[in-house]
Amino acid sequence: MDTPSQKGIDKSKIPVVILCGGKGTRLREETETIPKPLVRIGERPILWHIMKIYNSFGFSNFILPTGYKGEKIKDYFFNYPMYQGDFTVDFTKENRNVTMHVPAEEKWRVTIAGTGLDSETGARLKRIASYITNDVFLLTYGDGVADVNIDDLVAFHRAQGKMVTITGVRPPARFGQINIHDSDVQFTEKPQLQDNYINGGFFVCNRAVLDRLTDGEGLNFERDVLPKLAAESQLAVYCHNGYWQCMDTVRDMELLNKEWNNGTAVWKNWR
């Protein structure tokens, strides 16, 4: 999916940071035993869907800052090949040789870093700074999917020359919309709202932004860092008018699963 402006860029070296530390309190029935990024859409966690979105554009180097029940995310990826198909464990060998009969479909590099149970988003970023060596990195939340064109987003960021680019989205309405024109009535099921943009994640950041972060666990990237960058004209907004949906509530989870199971998952841009 390379655009002309992306040719020559080694995407495998550009880290994709997916924030995985939140507690997901509004999904408590699901998150009593697992972190929100592992809540499933279909047969796979929403985190997997997000990673597939990025990977469909050629990005394969992921960094996952974890918090609440982060060990579950570690377990998921440590045992990931075993979840994909049949395998044989040979107990006759001292080191218990494991033979996988189905090779892993995804060719990903995944770094999982514990960043504290109660750390805010800025603190989590600061604590994984040593894993980011490229001059640019991508960043998003572990609970939202979209049909954002990542190549266009990165090209926009480079053209703007700002320190951080944020993707602005129009969230879907909670209810269907009725449009009345004379005697004609049209009904749209949960349309994207046509008012102000909100923070939809899917950031592109220059590594220099990490120098703006402090070590305190209370540092919030959105509240404490982005407004300062905006005041310095170092924040750009990539306006995305397509599909975007977060998994914030049980209702959101049910909607995403309905779309996936019905074959209408707009964010699914891979085969």
Secondary structure, 3 states (H helix, E strand, C coil): CCCHHHCCCCHHHCEEEEEECCCCHHHHHHHCCCCHHHCEECCEEHHHHHHHHHHCCCCCEEEEEECCCHHHHHHHHHCHHHHCCCEEEECCCCCCEEEECCCCCCCCEEEEEECCCCCCHHHHHHHCHHHCCCCEEEEEECCEEECCCHHHHHHHHHHHCCCEEEEEECCECCCCEEEEECCEEEEECCCECCCCCEECCCEEEEHHHHHHCCCCCCCCHHHHHHHHHHHCCCEEEEEECCCEEECCCHHHHHHHHHHHHCCCCCCCCCC
